[in-house]
Amino acid sequence: MSPDPSPSHWTAALLGADDINLWTMSASQAQQRHQFSRSTATPEQDLVAALDHIQAPKANPVLVSGLLRAPLVNVPAKPGALTMAAEVMEGWQLQLLPDLMQSSPQGLLQGHTVQIAGFLALNPKWDGVICLPGAVTHWVQVSAAEVVSFQSTLTTGLQATLATALTLGSEMTPQSSWAESALREAADDTMSRPERLASRLAELQAQIRHANPDGAEIMGKLWGYLIGAELAAARPYWLGQNLALIAEEDLAAPYLAALRAQGLPVTQTAPERMALAGLVQAWRHAQGDAQTSN
């Protein structure tokens, strides 16, 4: 079921881990952006509260990305041409953007499909690999506007957990800045010998406890060891490919440092901008489907 093609006014909604972004839309143009912090309530309750706060008209469609109960579509699939699922929530007419799933290797690409759709809408005829660092990092192979396959890792979650565990009892904090030179050296090390990752982490722990090390160097090594192992595993995805990175600056920076150390040119883009472009693409696609059916 697609949105009614007659109203040109609608609401775009992006649910992230920490915040909700809403845009009041007139056709393909954003009129106003609203941002709200996530609470301890459910994503659905937060979305309803945000829509109520901006007094979003209930007669207008609300296109939503980021609800985990959104439908799943198997790859290969074109993220800019997926059929949305209709749902009524507290009177608002929601249209849920599907996410992608893969059976081999088994994976879920949730919350990022809209960003891929936006990137491809802004960069037509682009083929290559899109890296999306986050709670789950995805390497996504794209060809002819279609997601062909993807590979996922938990690198950033491991980094956060290990940064806390390794610095317990030291003067460092998990939020310490990182040294790019240390990151590059460590990434090269685990890219060439990924089987030594656990040993390198143990060495890092010993260095923290007994050598009074520089915090930026330690954090650079931690990021480098983990991203180096990730790059070794994802080598078939990025080697010889056009490469794009969609991430907030704090997550983009360590990946950019490691990738550029390999001499790889990378196109970096902002996730919220890509998400809005993806929501606009979904709206346009829905209008075209509705008009064709009439």
C-alpha positions as CSV (number, residue, x, y, z in Angstrom):
1,M,0.0,0.0,0.0
2,S,1.5,3.4,-1.1
3,P,0.9,6.9,0.2
4,D,-1.9,8.9,-1.4
5,P,-0.3,10.6,-4.4
6,S,-2.4,13.8,-4.1
7,P,-0.9,15.5,-1.0
8,S,2.5,17.1,-1.5
9,H,3.0,17.6,2.2
10,W,4.5,14.8,4.2
11,T,6.8,14.1,7.1
12,A,10.2,12.4,6.8
13,A,11.3,10.5,10.0
14,L,14.7,9.0,10.8
15,L,15.1,7.1,14.1
16,G,18.7,6.8,15.2
17,A,20.2,5.2,18.3
18,D,20.5,8.5,20.1
19,D,18.0,10.9,18.4
20,I,15.1,11.3,16.1
21,N,15.1,13.6,13.1
22,L,11.9,14.9,11.5
23,W,11.6,17.0,8.4
24,T,8.4,18.7,7.3
25,M,8.3,18.3,3.6
26,S,6.7,19.9,0.6
27,A,7.1,17.6,-2.3
28,S,10.8,17.0,-2.5
29,Q,11.8,20.0,-0.5
30,A,12.5,20.0,3.2
31,Q,10.8,23.0,4.9
32,Q,12.0,22.5,8.5
33,R,14.1,20.1,10.4
34,H,13.4,19.0,14.0
35,Q,15.7,16.9,16.2
36,F,14.8,15.2,19.5
37,S,16.9,13.1,21.8
38,R,15.9,9.5,22.3
39,S,14.5,8.6,25.7
40,T,14.2,5.3,27.7
41,A,10.8,4.8,26.0
42,T,10.3,2.5,23.0
43,P,11.2,3.8,19.6
44,E,7.5,3.9,18.7
45,Q,6.7,6.0,21.8
46,D,9.5,8.4,21.0
47,L,8.3,8.7,17.4
48,V,4.8,9.4,18.5
49,A,6.0,12.0,21.1
50,A,8.1,13.8,18.4
51,L,5.3,13.8,15.8
52,D,3.0,15.2,18.5
53,H,5.5,17.9,19.5
54,I,5.8,19.3,16.0
55,Q,2.0,18.9,15.5
56,A,2.5,16.8,12.3
57,P,-0.8,16.7,10.5
58,K,-2.3,13.2,10.8
59,A,-3.7,13.5,7.2
60,N,-0.2,13.6,5.8
61,P,2.0,10.5,5.2
62,V,4.9,9.9,7.6
63,L,7.8,8.1,5.9
64,V,9.9,6.3,8.5
65,S,13.3,4.8,8.5
66,G,14.8,3.1,11.6
67,L,12.0,1.1,13.2
68,L,13.3,-2.4,13.7
69,R,10.0,-4.0,12.9
70,A,10.2,-2.6,9.3
71,P,9.9,-5.3,6.7
72,L,13.0,-7.1,5.4
73,V,13.9,-7.6,1.8
74,N,16.4,-10.1,0.6
75,V,19.4,-8.9,-1.4
76,P,20.0,-8.4,-4.2
77,A,17.6,-5.4,-4.1
78,K,17.4,-1.8,-5.2
79,P,17.2,0.3,-2.0
80,G,15.7,3.2,-3.9
81,A,12.8,1.1,-5.3
82,L,11.5,-0.8,-2.3
83,T,7.8,-1.0,-1.5
84,M,7.0,0.5,1.9
85,A,4.7,-1.0,4.5
86,A,1.6,1.0,5.7
87,E,0.8,1.2,9.3
88,V,-1.4,3.5,11.4
89,M,0.0,4.6,14.8
90,E,-1.9,7.0,17.0
91,G,-3.7,8.3,13.9
92,W,-0.6,9.0,11.9
93,Q,-0.3,7.2,8.5
94,L,3.1,5.7,8.7
95,Q,5.0,4.2,5.7
96,L,7.9,2.0,6.9
97,L,10.9,1.8,4.7
98,P,12.1,-1.8,4.4
99,D,15.6,-2.9,5.4
100,L,17.8,-5.6,3.8
101,M,18.7,-9.1,4.9
102,Q,21.1,-11.7,3.5
103,S,21.2,-15.4,3.9
104,S,24.9,-16.1,3.1
105,P,26.7,-14.8,4.9
106,Q,23.8,-14.2,7.2
107,G,23.3,-10.6,8.0
108,L,20.8,-7.7,8.6
109,L,21.3,-4.3,7.2
110,Q,18.9,-2.3,9.4
111,G,18.7,1.5,9.6
112,H,21.2,2.1,6.8
113,T,19.2,1.1,3.8
114,V,17.8,4.6,3.5
115,Q,21.3,6.1,3.5
116,I,22.4,3.9,0.7
117,A,19.3,4.8,-1.3
118,G,20.1,8.5,-0.7
119,F,23.7,8.1,-1.8
120,L,22.7,6.3,-5.0
121,A,20.0,8.9,-5.7
122,L,22.6,11.7,-5.4
123,N,25.2,9.7,-7.3
124,P,23.5,7.9,-10.2
125,K,25.4,5.2,-12.1
126,W,27.8,4.9,-9.2
127,D,29.2,1.4,-8.7
128,G,31.5,0.3,-5.9
129,V,31.4,-0.4,-2.1
130,I,29.8,1.7,0.6
131,C,31.2,1.4,4.1
132,L,28.8,2.4,6.9
133,P,30.4,2.4,10.4
134,G,28.0,2.2,13.3
135,A,27.0,-0.1,16.1
136,V,27.2,-2.6,13.3
137,T,29.5,-1.7,10.5
138,H,28.5,-2.8,7.0
139,W,30.5,-3.1,3.7
140,V,28.0,-3.0,0.9
141,Q,28.6,-3.9,-2.7
142,V,26.6,-1.8,-5.1
143,S,26.2,-2.3,-8.8
144,A,23.6,-0.8,-11.2
145,A,21.8,0.9,-8.2
146,E,21.4,-2.5,-6.6
147,V,22.8,-3.9,-3.3
148,V,24.4,-7.1,-4.5
149,S,25.8,-8.3,-1.1
150,F,27.2,-7.0,2.2
151,Q,29.5,-8.0,5.0
152,S,29.1,-6.8,8.6
153,T,31.3,-6.5,11.6
154,L,31.0,-5.4,15.3
155,T,34.3,-3.4,15.2
156,T,33.0,-0.2,16.8
157,G,31.2,-2.0,19.6
158,L,34.4,-4.0,20.3
159,Q,36.4,-0.8,20.4
160,A,34.1,0.8,22.9
161,T,34.0,-2.2,25.1
162,L,37.7,-2.8,25.0
163,A,38.5,0.9,25.5
164,T,36.6,0.7,28.8
165,A,38.0,-2.7,29.9
166,L,41.6,-1.9,29.0
167,T,41.7,1.5,30.7
168,L,40.1,0.4,34.0
169,G,42.5,1.3,36.8
170,S,44.5,3.7,34.6
171,E,44.5,7.4,34.2
172,M,43.2,7.1,30.7
173,T,39.6,7.3,29.7
174,P,37.9,5.4,26.8
175,Q,37.2,8.8,25.3
176,S,40.9,9.6,24.9
177,S,41.9,11.0,21.6
178,W,43.8,8.8,19.2
179,A,47.1,9.2,17.4
180,E,46.9,8.7,13.6
181,S,50.5,7.4,13.3
182,A,49.8,4.7,15.9
183,L,46.5,3.8,14.2
184,R,48.2,3.4,10.8
185,E,51.0,1.3,12.2
186,A,48.7,-1.0,14.1
187,A,46.3,-1.3,11.2
188,D,49.1,-2.4,8.9
189,D,50.2,-5.0,11.5
190,T,46.8,-6.7,11.8
191,M,46.1,-6.4,8.1
192,S,49.2,-8.5,7.4
193,R,48.7,-10.9,10.4
194,P,45.0,-10.8,11.5
195,E,45.5,-14.0,13.4
196,R,47.6,-12.0,15.9
197,L,44.8,-9.7,16.9
198,A,44.1,-11.2,20.3
199,S,47.8,-11.3,21.1
200,R,48.2,-7.7,20.1
201,L,45.4,-6.7,22.4
202,A,47.0,-8.6,25.3
203,E,50.2,-6.7,24.6
204,L,48.3,-3.5,24.7
205,Q,46.8,-4.4,28.0
206,A,50.2,-5.0,29.5
207,Q,51.5,-1.8,28.1
208,I,48.7,0.1,29.8
209,R,49.3,-1.5,33.2
210,H,53.0,-1.3,33.3
211,A,54.5,1.2,31.0
212,N,52.6,4.5,31.8
213,P,51.8,5.0,28.1
214,D,50.5,7.9,26.2
215,G,46.7,7.7,26.0
216,A,46.5,8.9,22.4
217,E,49.0,6.3,21.3
218,I,47.1,3.5,23.1
219,M,43.7,4.5,21.6
220,G,45.3,4.8,18.1
221,K,46.7,1.3,18.5
222,L,43.3,-0.1,19.7
223,W,41.5,1.5,16.7
224,G,44.2,0.3,14.4
225,Y,44.3,-3.3,15.5
226,L,40.6,-3.6,15.2
227,I,40.1,-1.8,11.9
228,G,43.1,-3.6,10.4
229,A,41.5,-6.9,11.2
230,E,38.3,-5.7,9.7
231,L,40.0,-4.5,6.5
232,A,41.7,-7.8,6.2
233,A,38.4,-9.6,6.4
234,A,36.7,-7.1,4.0
235,R,39.5,-7.0,1.5
236,P,37.4,-8.6,-1.3
237,Y,35.0,-5.7,-0.9
238,W,37.3,-2.7,-1.0
239,L,40.2,-3.8,-3.1
240,G,40.1,-2.1,-6.5
241,Q,36.7,-0.6,-5.9
242,N,35.2,2.8,-5.8
243,L,34.8,3.5,-2.1
244,A,32.3,5.7,-0.2
245,L,32.1,6.2,3.6
246,I,28.8,7.2,5.2
247,A,29.3,8.0,8.9
248,E,29.4,10.8,11.5
249,E,32.8,12.4,11.9
250,D,33.8,10.6,15.1
251,L,33.4,7.2,13.5
252,A,34.5,8.3,10.0
253,A,37.8,9.6,11.1
254,P,39.5,6.4,12.2
255,Y,38.2,4.5,9.1
256,L,39.4,7.3,6.8
257,A,42.9,7.2,8.5
258,A,43.2,3.5,8.0
259,L,41.8,3.5,4.4
260,R,43.9,6.4,3.2
261,A,47.0,4.7,4.7
262,Q,46.4,2.0,2.1
263,G,46.3,4.6,-0.6
264,L,42.6,4.3,-1.2
265,P,40.6,7.3,-2.3
266,V,37.4,7.6,-0.3
267,T,34.2,9.7,-0.8
268,Q,32.9,10.8,2.6
269,T,29.3,11.8,3.1
270,A,27.1,12.8,6.0
271,P,24.6,10.2,7.1
272,E,21.7,12.5,7.9
273,R,22.0,14.2,4.4
274,M,22.0,10.7,2.8
275,A,19.1,9.6,4.9
276,L,17.0,12.6,3.9
277,A,17.8,12.0,0.2
278,G,16.8,8.4,0.7
279,L,13.5,9.3,2.2
280,V,12.8,11.8,-0.7
281,Q,13.7,9.0,-3.1
282,A,11.2,6.7,-1.4
283,W,8.5,9.3,-1.5
284,R,9.2,9.9,-5.3
285,H,9.1,6.2,-5.9
286,A,5.8,5.8,-4.0
287,Q,4.2,8.7,-6.0
288,G,5.3,7.1,-9.3
289,D,3.9,3.7,-8.3
290,A,0.6,5.3,-7.2
291,Q,0.2,7.3,-10.4
292,T,1.0,4.3,-12.5
293,S,-1.7,2.3,-10.7
294,N,-4.3,5.0,-11.3
